[in-house]
Amino acid sequence: MLSPIWVEPLKVERLMIAIADLPSSLVGLKLVQLSDLHYDGFCLSDQLLEQAICISNQENPDLVLLTGDYITDEPTPIKVLSYRLKSLHSKNGIFACLGNHDIYYPNAGTKVTKALKSAGIEVLWNAIATPFGLDFPIVGLADYWSRDFKSGLAIMDQLNPNVPRIVLSHNPDTAEILKKWRVDLQLSGHTHGGQVFIPGLGSAPIIGQHLRQILPKSVQKFIPYLRECSQVVKHWEWAQGYHCIGSNQLYVNRGLGTYFPGRFFCPPEITVITLK
């Protein structure tokens, strides 16, 4: 695998999100989201990882939420990553969902889950956590491309529809399916924000979508990454940032890890969310 040529400085994105029926005791709750670390010796430097952990700890968050792809291919690097993640601090726990890369190799999901658990991180695979009690559950779904995703959606029916909740789901395309349920805030990653953003035109994958519509297939094959980007997600318009999906809210983190060739106007991200 090739290392990225250019990685922009880490950026902290701060936003306030309104949650209907949020218990008064949780107003002002601070969340930190990290996503898509891809700790494999190529996509993420130890320096950037340590910077992200340091910034997260300085925020003194009430909750740290991790949204998948801790590794890229084979799971061996998760041992070192989990050791480094032990230094992450949170007042009310660290919760995580898994991404498609975490389950790519046979038994990788089990190894990643075990390693994260050793770092004090609770992995939610079609599971519900209640660090603040039943009035504000945290739901973690199986990865969209796993065999457990569709069957695992039954967990959403276990929730009281009058109670607000956060949903961790690696792939933002799941927001379309989750419109059937109340999702006060879905946190996702997966897209890396598109990695390349061209001012005035948009992200490279969105430009690629337009090219696929207007160019003949005989020409498309000569355009780098055009086919690959089309397979990552359907909704590239949700590639980063905040979105309203029906009555639900979605936030997509650009991730820390970076694929070749690199990032352009799309820096790696740590997200700090305050609830109101």
C-alpha positions as CSV (number, residue, x, y, z in Angstrom):
1,M,0.0,0.0,0.0
2,L,1.2,3.5,-0.8
3,S,1.4,6.2,1.9
4,P,-0.5,9.4,1.2
5,I,1.6,12.2,-0.4
6,W,-0.1,15.0,1.4
7,V,-2.0,15.1,4.7
8,E,-3.4,18.4,5.9
9,P,-3.2,19.5,9.6
10,L,-5.8,18.0,11.9
11,K,-8.9,20.2,12.3
12,V,-11.3,20.3,15.2
13,E,-14.9,20.7,14.1
14,R,-17.2,22.1,16.8
15,L,-20.9,22.2,16.7
16,M,-24.0,22.3,18.9
17,I,-26.9,19.9,18.1
18,A,-30.4,20.2,19.5
19,I,-31.9,16.9,20.7
20,A,-35.7,16.8,21.3
21,D,-36.7,15.6,24.8
22,L,-33.1,15.6,26.0
23,P,-33.1,15.2,29.8
24,S,-32.3,18.5,31.5
25,S,-29.4,16.9,33.3
26,L,-27.8,16.2,29.9
27,V,-28.0,19.6,28.4
28,G,-24.5,20.7,27.6
29,L,-23.2,17.1,27.3
30,K,-20.0,17.1,25.3
31,L,-19.2,14.3,22.8
32,V,-16.0,13.7,21.0
33,Q,-16.1,11.6,17.8
34,L,-13.1,9.9,16.1
35,S,-13.4,7.8,13.0
36,D,-11.6,5.9,10.3
37,L,-8.1,5.6,11.9
38,H,-6.9,3.0,9.5
39,Y,-3.9,2.3,11.7
40,D,-1.8,0.2,9.3
41,G,1.6,1.9,9.1
42,F,0.6,3.9,6.0
43,C,-2.7,5.8,6.4
44,L,-2.1,7.3,9.9
45,S,1.0,8.6,11.5
46,D,1.7,8.0,15.2
47,Q,2.1,11.8,15.6
48,L,-1.4,12.5,14.2
49,L,-2.9,9.8,16.4
50,E,-1.3,11.2,19.5
51,Q,-2.4,14.7,18.6
52,A,-6.0,13.5,18.2
53,I,-5.9,11.7,21.5
54,C,-4.3,14.8,23.2
55,I,-7.0,17.1,21.9
56,S,-9.8,14.7,22.9
57,N,-8.5,14.5,26.4
58,Q,-8.1,18.3,26.6
59,E,-11.8,18.6,25.8
60,N,-12.6,16.6,28.9
61,P,-15.5,14.9,27.1
62,D,-18.5,13.4,28.8
63,L,-18.5,10.7,26.1
64,V,-16.0,9.5,23.4
65,L,-17.6,7.8,20.4
66,L,-15.6,5.9,17.7
67,T,-17.2,5.1,14.4
68,G,-15.2,2.4,12.8
69,D,-12.3,1.3,10.5
70,Y,-9.6,1.1,13.1
71,I,-7.5,-1.1,10.7
72,T,-7.3,-1.3,6.9
73,D,-6.7,-4.9,6.1
74,E,-5.2,-7.6,8.3
75,P,-5.8,-7.1,12.0
76,T,-2.3,-7.3,13.5
77,P,-1.9,-3.5,13.9
78,I,-4.9,-3.4,16.3
79,K,-2.7,-4.6,19.1
80,V,-0.5,-1.5,19.0
81,L,-3.5,0.8,18.3
82,S,-5.4,-0.5,21.3
83,Y,-2.4,0.1,23.5
84,R,-2.3,3.8,22.3
85,L,-6.0,4.2,22.7
86,K,-5.8,3.3,26.4
87,S,-4.7,6.9,27.0
88,L,-8.1,8.2,25.7
89,H,-10.2,9.6,28.6
90,S,-13.9,10.1,29.0
91,K,-16.1,10.8,32.0
92,N,-18.8,8.3,31.0
93,G,-17.1,5.8,28.8
94,I,-15.9,5.2,25.3
95,F,-18.2,3.4,22.9
96,A,-17.5,2.2,19.3
97,C,-19.0,0.6,16.3
98,L,-17.1,-1.4,13.7
99,G,-16.5,-0.5,10.1
100,N,-16.2,-2.6,6.9
101,H,-12.4,-2.8,7.1
102,D,-12.6,-4.1,10.7
103,I,-14.4,-7.2,9.5
104,Y,-12.8,-7.8,6.1
105,Y,-10.4,-10.6,7.1
106,P,-11.7,-13.8,8.6
107,N,-12.1,-13.4,12.4
108,A,-10.8,-9.8,12.2
109,G,-14.0,-8.4,13.9
110,T,-13.4,-10.6,16.9
111,K,-9.8,-9.6,17.2
112,V,-10.6,-5.9,16.8
113,T,-13.4,-6.1,19.4
114,K,-11.2,-8.0,21.9
115,A,-8.3,-5.5,21.5
116,L,-10.6,-2.4,21.9
117,K,-12.2,-4.0,24.9
118,S,-8.7,-4.4,26.5
119,A,-8.3,-0.6,26.0
120,G,-11.5,0.0,28.0
121,I,-13.6,0.6,24.8
122,E,-17.1,-1.0,24.6
123,V,-17.9,-2.2,21.1
124,L,-21.5,-2.1,20.1
125,W,-22.4,-4.6,17.4
126,N,-26.2,-4.4,17.2
127,A,-26.2,-3.5,20.9
128,I,-27.5,-0.8,23.2
129,A,-25.5,1.0,26.0
130,T,-27.0,3.1,28.7
131,P,-24.2,5.2,30.3
132,F,-26.9,7.8,31.2
133,G,-29.7,5.5,31.9
134,L,-32.7,4.4,29.8
135,D,-33.6,8.0,29.0
136,F,-30.7,8.5,26.6
137,P,-29.4,5.2,25.1
138,I,-26.4,4.8,22.7
139,V,-27.0,2.3,19.9
140,G,-24.2,0.7,17.9
141,L,-25.1,-1.1,14.6
142,A,-23.3,-3.8,12.7
143,D,-21.6,-2.6,9.6
144,Y,-23.9,-1.9,6.6
145,W,-22.0,-4.5,4.5
146,S,-22.1,-7.2,7.1
147,R,-24.5,-10.1,7.2
148,D,-25.7,-8.9,10.6
149,F,-26.9,-5.4,9.6
150,K,-30.4,-6.1,8.3
151,S,-31.3,-8.5,11.1
152,G,-29.7,-6.3,13.6
153,L,-32.1,-3.4,12.8
154,A,-34.6,-5.1,15.0
155,I,-32.7,-3.6,17.9
156,M,-34.2,-0.2,17.0
157,D,-37.7,-1.6,17.8
158,Q,-36.5,-2.2,21.4
159,L,-36.2,1.5,22.0
160,N,-39.0,3.6,23.5
161,P,-40.0,6.0,20.6
162,N,-40.4,8.8,23.2
163,V,-36.8,8.6,24.3
164,P,-34.0,10.3,22.4
165,R,-31.0,8.3,21.3
166,I,-27.6,8.4,19.5
167,V,-26.9,5.8,16.8
168,L,-23.4,4.8,15.8
169,S,-23.3,3.5,12.2
170,H,-20.1,3.5,10.2
171,N,-21.6,3.9,6.7
172,P,-23.7,7.1,6.3
173,D,-25.8,5.3,3.6
174,T,-27.6,3.6,6.5
175,A,-29.3,7.0,7.3
176,E,-31.7,6.3,4.4
177,I,-32.8,3.0,6.0
178,L,-32.9,4.5,9.5
179,K,-35.5,7.0,8.5
180,K,-38.0,4.4,9.6
181,W,-37.0,5.0,13.2
182,R,-36.3,7.9,15.4
183,V,-32.6,8.8,15.2
184,D,-31.8,12.0,17.1
185,L,-28.2,11.9,16.1
186,Q,-26.5,9.4,13.8
187,L,-22.7,9.5,13.9
188,S,-20.9,8.0,10.9
189,G,-17.6,8.0,9.0
190,H,-16.4,5.8,6.2
191,T,-16.1,8.4,3.4
192,H,-13.0,10.3,4.6
193,G,-15.0,13.3,3.4
194,G,-14.0,12.4,-0.1
195,Q,-10.4,13.3,0.7
196,V,-10.2,15.7,-2.3
197,F,-12.3,18.8,-2.4
198,I,-12.1,21.2,-5.3
199,P,-13.4,24.7,-4.5
200,G,-16.3,25.7,-6.7
201,L,-16.8,22.2,-7.9
202,G,-17.2,20.0,-4.8
203,S,-15.6,16.8,-3.6
204,A,-13.9,14.5,-6.1
205,P,-16.4,11.6,-5.7
206,I,-19.3,14.0,-6.4
207,I,-17.6,15.2,-9.5
208,G,-17.0,11.6,-10.4
209,Q,-20.7,10.8,-10.0
210,H,-21.5,13.5,-12.6
211,L,-18.8,12.2,-14.9
212,R,-20.3,8.7,-14.7
213,Q,-23.6,10.2,-15.8
214,I,-22.3,12.0,-18.9
215,L,-19.3,10.0,-20.1
216,P,-19.5,6.7,-22.0
217,K,-18.2,3.6,-20.1
218,S,-15.4,3.2,-22.7
219,V,-14.0,6.6,-21.4
220,Q,-14.8,6.1,-17.7
221,K,-12.2,3.3,-17.3
222,F,-9.4,5.7,-18.0
223,I,-10.3,8.0,-15.1
224,P,-8.5,7.1,-11.8
225,Y,-10.6,6.0,-8.9
226,L,-13.9,6.7,-10.7
227,R,-15.3,3.1,-10.2
228,E,-13.9,2.8,-6.7
229,C,-15.5,5.9,-5.4
230,S,-18.9,4.9,-6.8
231,Q,-18.7,1.7,-4.7
232,V,-17.9,3.4,-1.4
233,V,-21.3,5.0,-0.8
234,K,-24.4,5.9,-2.7
235,H,-25.0,9.2,-1.0
236,W,-21.7,11.2,-1.6
237,E,-23.7,14.3,-0.8
238,W,-23.5,13.1,2.8
239,A,-19.7,12.6,2.7
240,Q,-19.0,15.0,5.5
241,G,-20.6,17.3,8.1
242,Y,-24.1,17.8,9.3
243,H,-27.2,16.7,7.5
244,C,-31.0,16.4,8.1
245,I,-32.3,13.2,6.8
246,G,-36.1,13.4,7.1
247,S,-36.6,14.2,10.7
248,N,-33.4,12.5,11.7
249,Q,-29.9,14.1,12.1
250,L,-26.7,12.8,10.7
251,Y,-23.1,13.9,11.2
252,V,-20.3,12.4,9.1
253,N,-16.7,12.7,10.4
254,R,-13.9,13.0,7.7
255,G,-11.7,10.5,9.6
256,L,-8.1,10.5,10.7
257,G,-6.6,8.1,8.3
258,T,-5.8,9.0,4.7
259,Y,-5.5,6.9,1.6
260,F,-3.1,7.6,-1.3
261,P,-2.8,10.1,-2.9
262,G,-3.8,12.3,0.1
263,R,-6.1,15.1,1.2
264,F,-6.8,18.4,-0.4
265,F,-9.1,20.9,1.3
266,C,-10.4,18.0,3.3
267,P,-8.3,17.8,6.5
268,P,-8.5,14.9,9.0
269,E,-11.0,15.6,11.7
270,I,-11.8,15.3,15.4
271,T,-15.4,16.3,16.1
272,V,-16.6,18.0,19.3
273,I,-20.4,18.1,19.7
274,T,-22.3,19.8,22.5
275,L,-25.9,18.8,23.0
276,K,-28.6,21.3,23.7
